[in-house]
Amino acid sequence: MAVDPRSLTDEDFCYLTTVGRVTGRPHEIEIWFALEDQTLYMLSGGRDRSDWVKNLRRNPAVAVRIDGEHFDGRARVVLDDAEDCLARRLLVEKYEREPGRLANWRRTALPVAVDLTI
């Protein structure tokens, strides 16, 4: 029986694997995340300059690992204004320990979504 990814929402990190756009090899990063239903959200502080964002734009098929559980999904840069606000709010609510500490990151990072295949 598959694990419901929502049961893993309190984990600190996920591991996102993209396919390298130049090498074609798997490229894994550890990153903060938030979940809403079956969509995983991340914020790229490097915006679209980050290798992982460049990779998923070339090939949106990704793998996600959370606490040893594996999921496949399709990644995308968030373009919808309402979803953009949701992604930013979820991540800051989850990780901000001191009020305002993540304000710049919240404002300037690029929101990315992974629609998990369940």
MOPAC internal coordinates of N, CA, C and O (Angstrom, degrees):
PM7 1SCF
backbone

  N    0.0000 0     0.00 0     0.00 0    0    0    0
  C    1.4613 1     0.00 0     0.00 0    1    0    0
  C    1.5271 1   109.42 1     0.00 0    2    1    0
  O    1.2310 1   120.91 1   -47.15 1    3    2    1
  N    1.2955 1   115.86 1   132.85 1    3    2    1
  C    1.4690 1   120.77 1  -178.46 1    5    3    2
  C    1.5220 1   111.03 1   -72.58 1    6    5    3
  O    1.2310 1   121.21 1   -33.84 1    7    6    5
  N    1.3145 1   115.30 1   146.16 1    7    6    5
  C    1.4551 1   121.84 1   177.79 1    9    7    6
  C    1.5149 1   108.84 1   -80.55 1   10    9    7
  O    1.2310 1   120.45 1   -42.69 1   11   10    9
  N    1.3099 1   116.75 1   137.31 1   11   10    9
  C    1.4613 1   121.47 1   175.13 1   13   11   10
  C    1.5262 1   107.32 1   -74.70 1   14   13   11
  O    1.2310 1   119.33 1   -59.66 1   15   14   13
  N    1.3370 1   118.88 1   120.34 1   15   14   13
  C    1.4643 1   119.86 1  -177.77 1   17   15   14
  C    1.5213 1   113.00 1   -59.39 1   18   17   15
  O    1.2310 1   119.94 1   154.72 1   19   18   17
  N    1.3322 1   117.73 1   -25.28 1   19   18   17
  C    1.4742 1   119.98 1   179.45 1   21   19   18
  C    1.5214 1   112.33 1   -64.35 1   22   21   19
  O    1.2310 1   120.48 1   158.68 1   23   22   21
  N    1.3436 1   116.68 1   -21.32 1   23   22   21
  C    1.4685 1   119.83 1   177.27 1   25   23   22
  C    1.5298 1   111.34 1   -73.08 1   26   25   23
  O    1.2310 1   120.15 1   169.86 1   27   26   25
  N    1.3312 1   117.31 1   -10.14 1   27   26   25
  C    1.4678 1   122.46 1  -177.33 1   29   27   26
  C    1.5308 1   112.40 1  -106.37 1   30   29   27
  O    1.2310 1   120.14 1  -170.61 1   31   30   29
  N    1.3031 1   117.33 1     9.39 1   31   30   29
  C    1.4684 1   121.44 1  -172.24 1   33   31   30
  C    1.5300 1   113.65 1   -62.34 1   34   33   31
  O    1.2310 1   119.94 1   155.12 1   35   34   33
  N    1.3317 1   117.72 1   -24.88 1   35   34   33
  C    1.4693 1   120.10 1  -178.36 1   37   35   34
  C    1.5284 1   113.45 1   -84.99 1   38   37   35
  O    1.2310 1   119.92 1   174.62 1   39   38   37
  N    1.3219 1   117.75 1    -5.38 1   39   38   37
  C    1.4661 1   119.97 1   176.79 1   41   39   38
  C    1.5284 1   109.01 1   -63.81 1   42   41   39
  O    1.2310 1   120.71 1   -31.45 1   43   42   41
  N    1.3373 1   116.24 1   148.55 1   43   42   41
  C    1.4663 1   120.39 1  -176.68 1   45   43   42
  C    1.5193 1   113.75 1   -74.44 1   46   45   43
  O    1.2310 1   120.34 1   142.91 1   47   46   45
  N    1.3199 1   116.96 1   -37.09 1   47   46   45
  C    1.4587 1   120.51 1  -173.30 1   49   47   46
  C    1.5131 1   110.66 1  -134.52 1   50   49   47
  O    1.2310 1   121.83 1   -22.84 1   51   50   49
  N    1.3287 1   114.11 1   157.16 1   51   50   49
  C    1.4604 1   120.15 1   164.68 1   53   51   50
  C    1.5206 1   106.25 1  -123.22 1   54   53   51
  O    1.2310 1   121.25 1   -13.37 1   55   54   53
  N    1.2965 1   115.22 1   166.63 1   55   54   53
  C    1.4629 1   122.09 1   178.35 1   57   55   54
  C    1.5214 1   106.51 1  -119.58 1   58   57   55
  O    1.2310 1   121.25 1   -64.01 1   59   58   57
  N    1.3177 1   115.22 1   115.99 1   59   58   57
  C    1.4491 1   122.64 1  -177.48 1   61   59   58
  C    1.5205 1   108.87 1  -102.69 1   62   61   59
  O    1.2310 1   120.72 1   -53.39 1   63   62   61
  N    1.3310 1   116.23 1   126.61 1   63   62   61
  C    1.4608 1   121.13 1   177.44 1   65   63   62
  C    1.5197 1   109.05 1  -112.87 1   66   65   63
  O    1.2310 1   121.78 1   -59.88 1   67   66   65
  N    1.3270 1   114.20 1   120.12 1   67   66   65
  C    1.4601 1   121.76 1   174.40 1   69   67   66
  C    1.5243 1   107.63 1  -109.69 1   70   69   67
  O    1.2310 1   121.07 1   -10.29 1   71   70   69
  N    1.3318 1   115.56 1   169.71 1   71   70   69
  C    1.4585 1   120.96 1   174.59 1   73   71   70
  C    1.5220 1   107.46 1   -97.94 1   74   73   71
  O    1.2310 1   120.86 1   -55.59 1   75   74   73
  N    1.3240 1   115.96 1   124.41 1   75   74   73
  C    1.4618 1   120.47 1  -179.29 1   77   75   74
  C    1.5219 1   110.97 1   -56.83 1   78   77   75
  O    1.2310 1   120.41 1   -51.59 1   79   78   77
  N    1.3137 1   116.83 1   128.41 1   79   78   77
  C    1.4732 1   121.23 1  -175.98 1   81   79   78
  C    1.5163 1   112.20 1   -70.99 1   82   81   79
  O    1.2310 1   119.84 1   158.29 1   83   82   81
  N    1.3301 1   117.91 1   -21.71 1   83   82   81
  C    1.4647 1   122.03 1   178.93 1   85   83   82
  C    1.5285 1   110.27 1  -100.82 1   86   85   83
  O    1.2310 1   120.82 1   131.90 1   87   86   85
  N    1.3281 1   116.04 1   -48.10 1   87   86   85
  C    1.4649 1   120.64 1  -173.84 1   89   87   86
  C    1.5228 1   113.93 1   -85.67 1   90   89   87
  O    1.2310 1   120.61 1   152.54 1   91   90   89
  N    1.3444 1   116.43 1   -27.46 1   91   90   89
  C    1.4590 1   119.91 1  -174.28 1   93   91   90
  C    1.5196 1   113.23 1    76.98 1   94   93   91
  O    1.2310 1   120.78 1  -176.28 1   95   94   93
  N    1.3324 1   116.11 1     3.72 1   95   94   93
  C    1.4733 1   121.10 1  -179.79 1   97   95   94
  C    1.5325 1   110.46 1   -93.42 1   98   97   95
  O    1.2310 1   120.51 1   -24.56 1   99   98   97
  N    1.3354 1   116.64 1   155.44 1   99   98   97
  C    1.4655 1   120.15 1   177.30 1  101   99   98
  C    1.5292 1   110.69 1   -61.56 1  102  101   99
  O    1.2310 1   121.00 1   -38.60 1  103  102  101
  N    1.3259 1   115.69 1   141.40 1  103  102  101
  C    1.4679 1   122.68 1   179.50 1  105  103  102
  C    1.5251 1   106.55 1  -131.39 1  106  105  103
  O    1.2310 1   120.42 1   -67.13 1  107  106  105
  N    1.3399 1   116.79 1   112.87 1  107  106  105
  C    1.4642 1   121.32 1  -175.96 1  109  107  106
  C    1.5213 1   110.89 1  -107.90 1  110  109  107
  O    1.2310 1   121.34 1   -42.87 1  111  110  109
  N    1.3387 1   115.04 1   137.13 1  111  110  109
  C    1.4589 1   120.97 1   173.31 1  113  111  110
  C    1.5230 1   109.31 1  -126.59 1  114  113  111
  O    1.2310 1   120.98 1   -26.14 1  115  114  113
  N    1.3250 1   115.73 1   153.86 1  115  114  113
  C    1.4592 1   122.89 1   170.74 1  117  115  114
  C    1.5161 1   106.04 1   -98.16 1  118  117  115
  O    1.2310 1   120.21 1   -48.89 1  119  118  117
  N    1.3294 1   117.20 1   131.11 1  119  118  117
  C    1.4579 1   119.58 1  -174.32 1  121  119  118
  C    1.5244 1   111.30 1  -152.09 1  122  121  119
  O    1.2310 1   121.44 1   -29.74 1  123  122  121
  N    1.3293 1   114.84 1   150.26 1  123  122  121
  C    1.4604 1   120.61 1   172.56 1  125  123  122
  C    1.5183 1   108.87 1   -65.96 1  126  125  123
  O    1.2310 1   121.04 1   -28.79 1  127  126  125
  N    1.3321 1   115.62 1   151.21 1  127  126  125
  C    1.4606 1   120.37 1  -178.83 1  129  127  126
  C    1.5206 1   110.68 1  -151.74 1  130  129  127
  O    1.2310 1   121.53 1   -17.90 1  131  130  129
  N    1.3055 1   114.68 1   162.10 1  131  130  129
  C    1.4597 1   122.54 1   170.42 1  133  131  130
  C    1.5214 1   107.20 1  -139.00 1  134  133  131
  O    1.2310 1   120.99 1   -28.06 1  135  134  133
  N    1.3109 1   115.71 1   151.94 1  135  134  133
  C    1.4590 1   121.00 1  -179.47 1  137  135  134
  C    1.5162 1   110.70 1  -118.84 1  138  137  135
  O    1.2310 1   121.49 1   -38.62 1  139  138  137
  N    1.3106 1   114.75 1   141.38 1  139  138  137
  C    1.4638 1   122.08 1   171.31 1  141  139  138
  C    1.5222 1   105.36 1  -137.12 1  142  141  139
  O    1.2310 1   120.81 1   -66.68 1  143  142  141
  N    1.3197 1   116.06 1   113.32 1  143  142  141
  C    1.4628 1   121.45 1  -174.04 1  145  143  142
  C    1.5294 1   108.88 1    56.23 1  146  145  143
  O    1.2310 1   119.63 1    61.01 1  147  146  145
  N    1.3411 1   118.32 1  -118.99 1  147  146  145
  C    1.4571 1   119.95 1  -178.81 1  149  147  146
  C    1.5234 1   111.54 1  -112.46 1  150  149  147
  O    1.2310 1   121.72 1  -151.69 1  151  150  149
  N    1.3283 1   114.32 1    28.31 1  151  150  149
  C    1.4642 1   120.15 1   176.14 1  153  151  150
  C    1.5196 1   108.91 1  -118.17 1  154  153  151
  O    1.2310 1   121.52 1   -50.48 1  155  154  153
  N    1.3140 1   114.70 1   129.52 1  155  154  153
  C    1.4560 1   122.55 1   178.51 1  157  155  154
  C    1.5314 1   107.52 1  -100.63 1  158  157  155
  O    1.2310 1   120.46 1   -46.23 1  159  158  157
  N    1.3255 1   116.72 1   133.77 1  159  158  157
  C    1.4640 1   121.87 1  -179.93 1  161  159  158
  C    1.5206 1   110.65 1  -115.84 1  162  161  159
  O    1.2310 1   121.27 1   -36.56 1  163  162  161
  N    1.3226 1   115.18 1   143.44 1  163  162  161
  C    1.4578 1   123.39 1   175.35 1  165  163  162
  C    1.5235 1   107.55 1  -138.70 1  166  165  163
  O    1.2310 1   120.72 1   -20.05 1  167  166  165
  N    1.3183 1   116.23 1   159.95 1  167  166  165
  C    1.4657 1   120.85 1   174.33 1  169  167  166
  C    1.5225 1   108.30 1  -120.65 1  170  169  167
  O    1.2310 1   120.89 1   -50.99 1  171  170  169
  N    1.3163 1   115.90 1   129.01 1  171  170  169
  C    1.4652 1   121.49 1   178.29 1  173  171  170
  C    1.5209 1   109.40 1   -95.85 1  174  173  171
  O    1.2310 1   121.08 1   -72.55 1  175  174  173
  N    1.3306 1   115.55 1   107.45 1  175  174  173
  C    1.4650 1   120.02 1   177.58 1  177  175  174
  C    1.5181 1   112.20 1   -62.65 1  178  177  175
  O    1.2310 1   120.29 1   150.55 1  179  178  177
  N    1.3148 1   117.04 1   -29.45 1  179  178  177
  C    1.4627 1   122.09 1   177.84 1  181  179  178
  C    1.5203 1   112.58 1   -86.05 1  182  181  179
  O    1.2310 1   121.32 1  -174.56 1  183  182  181
  N    1.3353 1   115.07 1     5.44 1  183  182  181
  C    1.4637 1   122.22 1  -178.41 1  185  183  182
  C    1.5268 1   110.59 1    52.32 1  186  185  183
  O    1.2310 1   119.62 1    41.29 1  187  186  185
  N    1.3187 1   118.34 1  -138.71 1  187  186  185
  C    1.4594 1   119.97 1  -176.70 1  189  187  186
  C    1.5238 1   112.93 1   -82.87 1  190  189  187
  O    1.2310 1   120.10 1  -174.00 1  191  190  189
  N    1.3306 1   117.40 1     6.00 1  191  190  189
  C    1.4752 1   120.93 1   173.08 1  193  191  190
  C    1.5288 1   111.40 1   -82.50 1  194  193  191
  O    1.2310 1   120.12 1   162.64 1  195  194  193
  N    1.3239 1   117.37 1   -17.36 1  195  194  193
  C    1.4662 1   121.63 1  -179.53 1  197  195  194
  C    1.5242 1   110.42 1   -66.85 1  198  197  195
  O    1.2310 1   121.08 1   -43.78 1  199  198  197
  N    1.3279 1   115.54 1   136.22 1  199  198  197
  C    1.4674 1   120.13 1   179.31 1  201  199  198
  C    1.5204 1   112.08 1   -55.71 1  202  201  199
  O    1.2310 1   120.31 1   137.24 1  203  202  201
  N    1.3213 1   117.02 1   -42.76 1  203  202  201
  C    1.4557 1   119.08 1  -176.13 1  205  203  202
  C    1.5234 1   111.41 1   -64.47 1  206  205  203
  O    1.2310 1   119.84 1   146.27 1  207  206  205
  N    1.3356 1   117.91 1   -33.73 1  207  206  205
  C    1.4621 1   120.67 1   177.10 1  209  207  206
  C    1.5279 1   109.72 1   -71.01 1  210  209  207
  O    1.2310 1   120.31 1   137.01 1  211  210  209
  N    1.3257 1   117.01 1   -42.99 1  211  210  209
  C    1.4701 1   120.16 1   176.40 1  213  211  210
  C    1.5299 1   110.38 1   -59.00 1  214  213  211
  O    1.2310 1   120.82 1   139.02 1  215  214  213
  N    1.3341 1   116.03 1   -40.98 1  215  214  213
  C    1.4642 1   120.47 1  -179.84 1  217  215  214
  C    1.5288 1   111.69 1   -63.16 1  218  217  215
  O    1.2310 1   120.08 1   132.24 1  219  218  217
  N    1.3247 1   117.45 1   -47.76 1  219  218  217
  C    1.4628 1   119.29 1  -175.87 1  221  219  218
  C    1.5264 1   111.95 1   -71.66 1  222  221  219
  O    1.2310 1   120.51 1   155.52 1  223  222  221
  N    1.3191 1   116.62 1   -24.48 1  223  222  221
  C    1.4669 1   118.18 1   174.37 1  225  223  222
  C    1.5274 1   110.42 1   -69.21 1  226  225  223
  O    1.2310 1   120.35 1   146.17 1  227  226  225
  N    1.3128 1   116.94 1   -33.83 1  227  226  225
  C    1.4720 1   121.26 1   178.15 1  229  227  226
  C    1.5294 1   110.39 1   -75.39 1  230  229  227
  O    1.2310 1   121.13 1   137.57 1  231  230  229
  N    1.3449 1   115.44 1   -42.43 1  231  230  229
  C    1.4687 1   120.58 1  -178.29 1  233  231  230
  C    1.5267 1   107.72 1  -140.29 1  234  233  231
  O    1.2310 1   119.77 1   -77.02 1  235  234  233
  N    1.3332 1   118.05 1   102.98 1  235  234  233
  C    1.4654 1   120.67 1  -175.20 1  237  235  234
  C    1.5270 1   115.58 1   -74.97 1  238  237  235
  O    1.2310 1   119.64 1   174.25 1  239  238  237
  N    1.3260 1   118.29 1    -5.75 1  239  238  237
  C    1.4663 1   120.55 1   177.60 1  241  239  238
  C    1.5273 1   108.56 1   -74.33 1  242  241  239
  O    1.2310 1   120.47 1   -61.67 1  243  242  241
  N    1.3329 1   116.71 1   118.33 1  243  242  241
  C    1.4597 1   121.65 1  -176.68 1  245  243  242
  C    1.5276 1   109.66 1  -131.88 1  246  245  243
  O    1.2310 1   121.73 1   -12.43 1  247  246  245
  N    1.3272 1   114.29 1   167.57 1  247  246  245
  C    1.4610 1   121.79 1   172.81 1  249  247  246
  C    1.5208 1   107.59 1  -123.40 1  250  249  247
  O    1.2310 1   121.12 1   -33.97 1  251  250  249
  N    1.3228 1   115.46 1   146.03 1  251  250  249
  C    1.4620 1   121.55 1   179.74 1  253  251  250
  C    1.5162 1   107.76 1  -129.42 1  254  253  251
  O    1.2310 1   121.18 1   -42.85 1  255  254  253
  N    1.3248 1   115.34 1   137.15 1  255  254  253
  C    1.4634 1   121.47 1   175.41 1  257  255  254
  C    1.5187 1   107.85 1  -123.84 1  258  257  255
  O    1.2310 1   121.29 1   -52.09 1  259  258  257
  N    1.3302 1   115.13 1   127.91 1  259  258  257
  C    1.4637 1   121.58 1   177.14 1  261  259  258
  C    1.5223 1   107.15 1  -131.67 1  262  261  259
  O    1.2310 1   120.66 1   -61.64 1  263  262  261
  N    1.3235 1   116.35 1   118.36 1  263  262  261
  C    1.4667 1   121.76 1   178.06 1  265  263  262
  C    1.5326 1   111.72 1    49.58 1  266  265  263
  O    1.2310 1   120.64 1  -136.58 1  267  266  265
  N    1.3279 1   116.38 1    43.42 1  267  266  265
  C    1.4559 1   121.25 1   177.05 1  269  267  266
  C    1.5200 1   115.30 1    83.10 1  270  269  267
  O    1.2310 1   119.93 1   173.62 1  271  270  269
  N    1.3242 1   117.74 1    -6.38 1  271  270  269
  C    1.4652 1   121.48 1   178.00 1  273  271  270
  C    1.5255 1   108.77 1   -93.72 1  274  273  271
  O    1.2310 1   120.76 1   -40.89 1  275  274  273
  N    1.3281 1   116.16 1   139.11 1  275  274  273
  C    1.4651 1   121.76 1  -175.24 1  277  275  274
  C    1.5260 1   110.92 1  -112.33 1  278  277  275
  O    1.2310 1   121.57 1   -41.30 1  279  278  277
  N    1.3276 1   114.61 1   138.70 1  279  278  277
  C    1.4621 1   121.98 1   178.83 1  281  279  278
  C    1.5223 1   108.76 1  -137.83 1  282  281  279
  O    1.2310 1   120.86 1   -33.93 1  283  282  281
  N    1.3148 1   115.96 1   146.07 1  283  282  281
  C    1.4569 1   121.35 1   170.60 1  285  283  282
  C    1.5190 1   107.67 1   -99.62 1  286  285  283
  O    1.2310 1   121.06 1   -22.07 1  287  286  285
  N    1.3183 1   115.58 1   157.93 1  287  286  285
  C    1.4541 1   118.38 1   178.20 1  289  287  286
  C    1.5081 1   111.90 1  -167.54 1  290  289  287
  O    1.2310 1   121.78 1    -3.27 1  291  290  289
  N    1.3256 1   114.21 1   176.73 1  291  290  289
  C    1.4675 1   122.41 1   176.24 1  293  291  290
  C    1.5167 1   107.08 1  -118.65 1  294  293  291
  O    1.2310 1   121.85 1   -56.95 1  295  294  293
  N    1.3197 1   114.06 1   123.05 1  295  294  293
  C    1.4653 1   120.57 1  -177.00 1  297  295  294
  C    1.5219 1   110.36 1   -93.46 1  298  297  295
  O    1.2310 1   121.73 1   -27.05 1  299  298  297
  N    1.3280 1   114.30 1   152.95 1  299  298  297
  C    1.4603 1   120.55 1   177.85 1  301  299  298
  C    1.5166 1   109.52 1  -158.29 1  302  301  299
  O    1.2310 1   121.40 1   -30.29 1  303  302  301
  N    1.3129 1   114.94 1   149.71 1  303  302  301
  C    1.4589 1   120.03 1   171.30 1  305  303  302
  C    1.5203 1   106.41 1   -76.26 1  306  305  303
  O    1.2310 1   120.40 1   -45.24 1  307  306  305
  N    1.3206 1   116.84 1   134.76 1  307  306  305
  C    1.4611 1   121.27 1  -178.59 1  309  307  306
  C    1.5288 1   109.13 1   -75.97 1  310  309  307
  O    1.2310 1   120.74 1   -55.10 1  311  310  309
  N    1.3273 1   116.19 1   124.90 1  311  310  309
  C    1.4673 1   121.89 1  -178.91 1  313  311  310
  C    1.5238 1   112.70 1  -112.35 1  314  313  311
  O    1.2310 1   120.11 1   154.37 1  315  314  313
  N    1.3250 1   117.40 1   -25.63 1  315  314  313
  C    1.4542 1   122.31 1  -178.81 1  317  315  314
  C    1.5320 1   110.45 1   -73.25 1  318  317  315
  O    1.2310 1   120.14 1   -49.49 1  319  318  317
  N    1.3270 1   117.34 1   130.51 1  319  318  317
  C    1.4718 1   121.52 1  -176.65 1  321  319  318
  C    1.5256 1   113.11 1   -59.43 1  322  321  319
  O    1.2310 1   120.17 1   136.52 1  323  322  321
  N    1.3272 1   117.29 1   -43.48 1  323  322  321
  C    1.4695 1   119.99 1  -178.86 1  325  323  322
  C    1.5280 1   110.74 1   -66.03 1  326  325  323
  O    1.2310 1   120.23 1   138.42 1  327  326  325
  N    1.3246 1   117.17 1   -41.58 1  327  326  325
  C    1.4626 1   120.26 1   178.90 1  329  327  326
  C    1.5250 1   110.56 1   -68.84 1  330  329  327
  O    1.2310 1   119.97 1   144.12 1  331  330  329
  N    1.3289 1   117.66 1   -35.88 1  331  330  329
  C    1.4624 1   122.83 1   175.62 1  333  331  330
  C    1.5290 1   109.64 1   -57.15 1  334  333  331
  O    1.2310 1   120.53 1   131.07 1  335  334  333
  N    1.3250 1   116.59 1   -48.93 1  335  334  333
  C    1.4777 1   120.88 1   179.35 1  337  335  334
  C    1.5209 1   111.16 1   -62.62 1  338  337  335
  O    1.2310 1   120.56 1   138.96 1  339  338  337
  N    1.3331 1   116.53 1   -41.04 1  339  338  337
  C    1.4596 1   121.07 1   179.06 1  341  339  338
  C    1.5233 1   110.76 1   -60.67 1  342  341  339
  O    1.2310 1   120.19 1   131.47 1  343  342  341
  N    1.3240 1   117.24 1   -48.53 1  343  342  341
  C    1.4628 1   121.39 1  -178.39 1  345  343  342
  C    1.5254 1   110.70 1   -58.96 1  346  345  343
  O    1.2310 1   120.46 1   132.27 1  347  346  345
  N    1.3178 1   116.73 1   -47.73 1  347  346  345
  C    1.4673 1   121.23 1  -179.38 1  349  347  346
  C    1.5285 1   111.23 1   -62.19 1  350  349  347
  O    1.2310 1   120.67 1   134.77 1  351  350  349
  N    1.3212 1   116.32 1   -45.23 1  351  350  349
  C    1.4660 1   120.41 1  -179.38 1  353  351  350
  C    1.5254 1   111.42 1   -62.94 1  354  353  351
  O    1.2310 1   120.26 1   132.64 1  355  354  353
  N    1.3290 1   117.11 1   -47.36 1  355  354  353
  C    1.4706 1   120.33 1  -178.69 1  357  355  354
  C    1.5222 1   112.33 1   -59.25 1  358  357  355
  O    1.2310 1   120.47 1   135.47 1  359  358  357
  N    1.3283 1   116.71 1   -44.53 1  359  358  357
  C    1.4643 1   120.20 1  -177.84 1  361  359  358
  C    1.5227 1   111.93 1   -69.13 1  362  361  359
  O    1.2310 1   120.04 1   137.42 1  363  362  361
  N    1.3091 1   117.52 1   -42.58 1  363  362  361
  C    1.4646 1   119.42 1  -179.63 1  365  363  362
  C    1.5312 1   110.23 1   -68.13 1  366  365  363
  O    1.2310 1   120.12 1   139.04 1  367  366  365
  N    1.3313 1   117.37 1   -40.96 1  367  366  365
  C    1.4660 1   119.50 1   177.83 1  369  367  366
  C    1.5229 1   111.44 1   -60.90 1  370  369  367
  O    1.2310 1   120.42 1   143.90 1  371  370  369
  N    1.3170 1   116.80 1   -36.10 1  371  370  369
  C    1.4655 1   120.37 1  -178.02 1  373  371  370
  C    1.5324 1   112.13 1   -74.01 1  374  373  371
  O    1.2310 1   119.88 1   140.71 1  375  374  373
  N    1.3394 1   117.84 1   -39.29 1  375  374  373
  C    1.4635 1   120.36 1  -168.49 1  377  375  374
  C    1.5246 1   116.40 1  -109.57 1  378  377  375
  O    1.2310 1   119.37 1   162.72 1  379  378  377
  N    1.3032 1   118.82 1   -17.28 1  379  378  377
  C    1.4661 1   118.64 1  -176.34 1  381  379  378
  C    1.5212 1   110.41 1   -76.23 1  382  381  379
  O    1.2310 1   120.96 1   -63.19 1  383  382  381
  N    1.3228 1   115.77 1   116.81 1  383  382  381
  C    1.4771 1   121.76 1  -179.71 1  385  383  382
  C    1.5286 1   111.63 1   -94.73 1  386  385  383
  O    1.2310 1   120.97 1   149.29 1  387  386  385
  N    1.3218 1   115.75 1   -30.71 1  387  386  385
  C    1.4653 1   121.42 1   177.58 1  389  387  386
  C    1.5247 1   107.68 1  -118.37 1  390  389  387
  O    1.2310 1   119.65 1   -53.03 1  391  390  389
  N    1.3283 1   118.27 1   126.97 1  391  390  389
  C    1.4633 1   120.58 1  -178.15 1  393  391  390
  C    1.5336 1   111.84 1   -52.76 1  394  393  391
  O    1.2310 1   121.31 1   -49.14 1  395  394  393
  N    1.3255 1   115.11 1   130.86 1  395  394  393
  C    1.4553 1   121.50 1   176.68 1  397  395  394
  C    1.5138 1   115.55 1    85.40 1  398  397  395
  O    1.2310 1   120.16 1   167.83 1  399  398  397
  N    1.3210 1   117.30 1   -12.17 1  399  398  397
  C    1.4674 1   119.88 1  -175.73 1  401  399  398
  C    1.5366 1   113.16 1   -62.27 1  402  401  399
  O    1.2310 1   120.38 1   147.01 1  403  402  401
  N    1.3157 1   116.87 1   -32.99 1  403  402  401
  C    1.4609 1   120.83 1  -178.77 1  405  403  402
  C    1.5318 1   112.33 1  -102.54 1  406  405  403
  O    1.2310 1   120.10 1  -164.07 1  407  406  405
  N    1.3139 1   117.42 1    15.93 1  407  406  405
  C    1.4676 1   121.80 1  -175.12 1  409  407  406
  C    1.5287 1   112.39 1   -58.54 1  410  409  407
  O    1.2310 1   119.77 1   135.93 1  411  410  409
  N    1.3232 1   118.04 1   -44.07 1  411  410  409
  C    1.4520 1   120.69 1  -178.61 1  413  411  410
  C    1.5311 1   110.58 1   -66.96 1  414  413  411
  O    1.2310 1   120.51 1   134.86 1  415  414  413
  N    1.3164 1   116.63 1   -45.14 1  415  414  413
  C    1.4649 1   122.17 1   177.63 1  417  415  414
  C    1.5228 1   110.29 1   -59.38 1  418  417  415
  O    1.2310 1   120.82 1   135.46 1  419  418  417
  N    1.3267 1   116.04 1   -44.54 1  419  418  417
  C    1.4676 1   120.66 1   179.18 1  421  419  418
  C    1.5245 1   110.77 1   -59.07 1  422  421  419
  O    1.2310 1   120.64 1   139.32 1  423  422  421
  N    1.2989 1   116.38 1   -40.68 1  423  422  421
  C    1.4631 1   121.72 1  -175.03 1  425  423  422
  C    1.5327 1   112.75 1   -77.49 1  426  425  423
  O    1.2310 1   120.06 1   143.55 1  427  426  425
  N    1.3381 1   117.48 1   -36.45 1  427  426  425
  C    1.4661 1   119.60 1  -168.73 1  429  427  426
  C    1.5267 1   115.96 1  -107.34 1  430  429  427
  O    1.2310 1   119.51 1   161.24 1  431  430  429
  N    1.3278 1   118.54 1   -18.76 1  431  430  429
  C    1.4718 1   120.83 1  -176.96 1  433  431  430
  C    1.5314 1   110.98 1   -69.89 1  434  433  431
  O    1.2310 1   121.27 1   -23.12 1  435  434  433
  N    1.3178 1   115.18 1   156.88 1  435  434  433
  C    1.4556 1   122.11 1   179.64 1  437  435  434
  C    1.5243 1   109.54 1   -93.17 1  438  437  435
  O    1.2310 1   119.55 1   -59.12 1  439  438  437
  N    1.3280 1   118.47 1   120.88 1  439  438  437
  C    1.4648 1   120.05 1   178.87 1  441  439  438
  C    1.5282 1   111.18 1   -77.93 1  442  441  439
  O    1.2310 1   121.67 1   -45.66 1  443  442  441
  N    1.3247 1   114.41 1   134.34 1  443  442  441
  C    1.4574 1   122.23 1   179.04 1  445  443  442
  C    1.5255 1   107.52 1  -127.11 1  446  445  443
  O    1.2310 1   120.64 1   -40.71 1  447  446  445
  N    1.3158 1   116.39 1   139.29 1  447  446  445
  C    1.4578 1   121.77 1   178.91 1  449  447  446
  C    1.5221 1   109.43 1  -118.23 1  450  449  447
  O    1.2310 1   121.39 1   -32.47 1  451  450  449
  N    1.3162 1   114.94 1   147.53 1  451  450  449
  C    1.4571 1   121.51 1   170.01 1  453  451  450
  C    1.5337 1   106.58 1  -123.95 1  454  453  451
  O    1.2310 1   121.01 1   -63.99 1  455  454  453
  N    1.3141 1   115.67 1   116.01 1  455  454  453
  C    1.4491 1   121.36 1   175.20 1  457  455  454
  C    1.5261 1   106.89 1   -84.03 1  458  457  455
  O    1.2310 1   121.22 1   -71.34 1  459  458  457
  N    1.3354 1   115.27 1   108.66 1  459  458  457
  C    1.4608 1   120.86 1  -174.62 1  461  459  458
  C    1.5159 1   110.85 1   -73.62 1  462  461  459
  O    1.2310 1   121.30 1   -37.65 1  463  462  461
  N    1.3250 1   115.12 1   142.35 1  463  462  461
  C    1.4558 1   122.26 1   175.34 1  465  463  462
  C    1.5138 1   106.64 1   -93.33 1  466  465  463
  O    1.2310 1   120.84 1   -68.49 1  467  466  465
  N    1.2978 1   116.00 1   111.51 1  467  466  465
  C    1.4763 1   120.15 1  -176.45 1  469  467  466
  C    1.5272 1   109.77 1  -110.56 1  470  469  467
  O    1.2310 1   120.10 1   180.00 1  471  470  469

